[in-house]
Amino acid sequence: MMTVNEVSKLTGVSIRTLQYYDTIGLLKPIEYTESGYRLYDDTSLERLQQILLFKELEFPLKEIKKIIDAPNFDRNKALEQQIALLTMKKEHLENLISFARGIKGIGVKYMDFKVFDTRKIDEYSKRAKEQWGQTSEFKEFEEKTKNWTKDDEATAANEFMQLFVEFGQMKETNPADEQVQLQVRKLQDYITNHFYTCSDKILCGLGRMYAGGGELTENIDNVGGTGTAEFASKAMDIFYMSRK
């Protein structure tokens, strides 16, 4: 566990900013001490990394929260986009440095404005935002959850994870068994009813994401037992293949 002061020193994010992230529900502490001090764990720091990287993509905090909290959030896809954009920004800065050195060597009358052109970066950032924020699933998720209170969010999160508790109780059986496949359908229906229309293809993609490692896999295994995420993923893949 780390205090808010320790997290601030480690990450360079001010205490005031961390307190604000807590207030808007973007980064909640894992718990509070009896004195009211915020405490964070490794999962909190992983989420903070995602928040800071999305800020580099120039996403508003409100959008970042909705994206990270969405059930179809793909951490690996997000990282690929962030790496690509940061690489472009790095190249842009290197070009600016070379340009500045050129002016110093040649003189201020050196006229070349191509180096200031950020259209490539802007276009990539726009496309990345469209991929996350303009999909029909995201729009449907946004519409269905727009009037949710924090209690509604907590209830939905608990009910969603309870489905994986049930998967965990089945994980010693064959993922192709009828009972397990009915559980997959139950998960699909829950996502459709509460978040967005979950097609068979989307469900298959979610299954692979659930077992892909990182915070989501850990959360599933924490509630269902080690191996639950992998078991659910196999069951969802079988479900998808049987309906093709």
Secondary structure, 3 states (H helix, E strand, C coil): CEEHHHHHHHHCCCHHHHHHHHHCCCCCCCEECCCCCEEECHHHHHHHHHHHHHHHCCCCHHHHHHHHHCCCCCHHHHHHHHHHHHHHHHHHHHHHHHHHHHHHHHCCCCCCCHHHCCHHHHHHHHHHHHHHHCCHHHHHHHHHHCCCCHHHHHHHHHHHHHHHHHHHHHCCCCCCCHHHHHHHHHHHHHHHHHCCCCCHHHHHHHHHHHCCCCHHHHHHHHHHCCCHHHHHHHHHHHHHHHCC
